[in-house]
Amino acid sequence: MLISKRQVALLLVTSLFFTACVNQAKSKPKRHRLINISGKSESFNNGASDGCRTAISYYTKDHRAFNRDIEYNKGWWAGRRNCEGYKYNKS
């Protein structure tokens, strides 16, 4: 029994349709520790703010500072890692 191209296409489309309809349970975001930015440099704070903004909504990074300023770089990564869905401690 040969399967025609039309039958293969129909089978593929049907499979994709049912695959898309599978209910995928949304996992809760992991709880991350709050970032305490008191006593940190202004550069770290700016990086943490940009990293948080990146994790939560829009990609934000001062590329020049990220590549040249280690404090900004550390702050950006700390903000990105720890702020997805959560706010960091400003006080």
C-alpha positions as CSV (number, residue, x, y, z in Angstrom):
1,M,0.0,0.0,0.0
2,L,1.5,3.3,-1.1
3,I,0.8,6.5,0.8
4,S,0.3,9.5,-1.4
5,K,2.0,12.9,-0.8
6,R,-1.5,14.3,0.0
7,Q,-2.0,11.7,2.7
8,V,1.4,12.4,4.2
9,A,0.7,16.1,4.2
10,L,-2.7,15.6,5.8
11,L,-1.2,13.3,8.4
12,L,1.6,15.9,9.2
13,V,-0.9,18.8,9.5
14,T,-3.2,16.8,11.7
15,S,-0.3,15.7,13.9
16,L,0.9,19.2,14.3
17,F,-2.6,20.4,15.1
18,F,-3.1,17.9,17.9
19,T,0.4,18.5,19.2
20,A,-0.4,22.2,19.5
21,C,-3.6,21.4,21.4
22,V,-1.9,19.5,24.2
23,N,-2.5,21.3,27.5
24,Q,1.0,22.2,28.8
25,A,0.9,23.1,32.5
26,K,2.7,26.3,33.2
27,S,5.4,25.9,35.8
28,K,5.7,28.5,38.5
29,P,8.7,30.7,38.3
30,K,11.5,29.8,40.7
31,R,11.9,32.0,43.8
32,H,15.1,33.9,43.6
33,R,16.9,35.7,46.4
34,L,16.5,39.4,46.5
35,I,19.5,41.5,45.5
36,N,20.6,44.0,48.1
37,I,22.1,46.8,46.2
38,S,22.8,49.1,49.2
39,G,26.4,50.0,49.4
40,K,27.1,48.9,45.8
41,S,28.6,51.2,43.2
42,E,26.4,53.3,41.0
43,S,27.7,51.3,38.1
44,F,26.6,48.0,39.7
45,N,23.2,49.5,40.5
46,N,22.8,50.6,36.9
47,G,23.8,47.1,35.6
48,A,21.4,45.4,38.1
49,S,18.6,47.7,36.9
50,D,19.2,47.0,33.3
51,G,19.6,43.2,33.9
52,C,16.3,43.2,35.8
53,R,14.6,45.0,33.0
54,T,16.0,42.5,30.6
55,A,14.7,39.6,32.6
56,I,11.3,41.0,33.1
57,S,10.5,42.8,29.9
58,Y,12.8,44.5,27.4
59,Y,16.4,43.7,26.6
60,T,18.4,46.6,28.1
61,K,22.1,46.8,28.2
62,D,24.8,49.5,27.9
63,H,27.2,47.4,25.8
64,R,30.1,49.8,26.3
65,A,29.8,49.6,30.1
66,F,29.1,45.9,30.0
67,N,32.3,45.2,28.1
68,R,34.5,47.8,29.9
69,D,33.2,48.1,33.5
70,I,33.3,45.0,35.6
71,E,30.9,46.4,38.2
72,Y,28.2,47.1,35.6
73,N,28.8,43.6,34.1
74,K,28.4,41.9,37.5
75,G,25.3,44.0,38.3
76,W,23.8,43.2,34.9
77,W,24.2,39.5,35.4
78,A,23.0,39.6,39.0
79,G,19.9,41.5,38.0
80,R,19.2,39.2,35.1
81,R,19.7,36.0,37.1
82,N,17.7,37.1,40.1
83,C,14.9,39.4,38.9
84,E,12.8,37.3,36.5
85,G,9.4,38.0,37.8
86,Y,10.6,39.5,41.0
87,K,11.8,42.9,42.2
88,Y,15.1,43.5,43.9
89,N,15.7,45.2,47.2
90,K,16.7,48.9,46.7
91,S,17.2,49.6,50.4
